[in-house]
Amino acid sequence: MSSALDRLKNLTAKISSYEVARKENMEILKELYKTLEIDNKHSEFEEIFAYKAMNLSGVSLSDEDLGTVREGKYMQIIAIKYNPNAKTKSQNISLGYFGRAEKVDEKVKNSIITFVLRWRFEKSFKTLEHYHDMIGSVKKLDV
């Protein structure tokens, strides 16, 4: 019985830590949204989560070389919009253009990287919630 209780305590602690991290993430993400002037493209913060994905050109986001500048490339936050009814299903939209990657100030570069990673973190929670709700709908249909 103690083992089951310990697992429950560990699970509760983990869920709680995710919620704290998520709340902190959203606060920082909102600050960066304004700092990087993404609010010029989207006046409502929640609108940025309508995109399917977000990427960064000019700088690496991979684990192995996070933040490595791609010489000769331009730094830009790219949001990917998906429209199943359009001839071209996905569309890239620039949320911010920052010039040649090697000339972008280090602090600005780090803010941009942080924004994209924090957006992805929050988007993963929103996706999780979406599929949780869909599974709930399917359960209602079960015979």
N, C-alpha and C positions, 0 to 999 in steps of 0.2 A: 504494500500500500504506500509506503514511504517513497518508493521509486516512482510511482504514478504521480504522487504529490510533488516530488522534485521536478519531474518533467513539466508539470503544469506551471510550477513557479518559474522555471526557466523560459517556457514559452511566453508567459505573461510578461516577464522582464524584457524579452526580445521584442515583443509587439509594442510595449511601452517605449522602448528605446527608438524604434522605428518612427513612432508618432512624434516623439520629441525631435528627432532628426528631420522629419518631414516639415514640421512647423518652422524650425530654424531655417531650413532650406528655402521655404517660401518667402520668409522675410528677406533673406539675402538676395534671392532671385528678383523680388520686387524692386529692391534698391538698384540692382544691376540693370534692370529693365529701363529705369529712368536714367541712370548714369551713362549707359551706352546709347541712349536716345532711341530706343526701340519703340518708346511711346509715341514717337513721331509717325511711325508706320501703323501702330495699333493703339488707339486711345484707351481701349479697355484691356487691362492686363490679362484677363482670362482668355482673350481671343488667341493668344499665342499657343494655347493648347489644342486648338483646332487642327494644327498641323500634324501630319503623321510622323514626321521625323525632323531633326535639325542637325545640321552639319556645319563644319568650319573649313573654309578653304585657306590655303597658305600656311597652315600650322597643323602639326600632327595631334591627333587625339587618341592615338593608340597607347596602350600600356607601356610598351617598350621605349617609346621616344616622345612621351607626352610633352607638348610645348615646343618641339623642334620646328624651327622655321624652315619652310620650303623656299629656298633662294629663287628669286625672280617671280614668285607667285604673289597674288594679291590676297590680302586677308579680308574675309567676308563671312558673315553669318548667313547660312543658307537654310531656309525652311522649305520642307517638301510638303506640298499640298496634293492630295489625291482626290480625283474626281472620276468615279467609275463610268459616268455618262459621257465624258469628253473623248475626243479622238485620241489625244495624248493623255493618258490616264494620270500621270504625275507631272507636276509643274514645280520648278525651283523658283523660290521667291527670296530676294535679298532683303534681310532684315537690318543689315548694317554693313557698310563698306568702309574699310579703314586704311586703304592704300597698300603699298608694297609691304609685304610681311616683315621684311628685314628692317624696315624703317619705323615700324609701330613701336611706340614706347612700351617698355617691359611691363609697367604697371597696367597699362591699357590691355596689352596682350593677355596678361593673366586674368584680368576681369572678363575678357571675352571668352577665354577657355572655361573659366568658372561658370559663366552664364550658360554656356552650351551644356556642360556636364550637369549643372543643377537643373536645367530644363529637362534633360533626359531622366534624371532621378525622379522628378515629380511626374513626368509623363508616364513612367513605369507604374507608379501608383494609380494614376487615372486609368491606365489600361487594365490593371488588375481589378479595379472597382467595376469597370465596364464588363469584363468577362464574368466576374462574380455575379453581377446582376443578370447577365444572360443565362448563366447556369441556373439561377433561381427561377427564371422564366421557363426553362426546359423542364425543371422538376415539376412545375405545375401541369405540364402536358403529359407527364409520365402516366402510364396506365397502371 
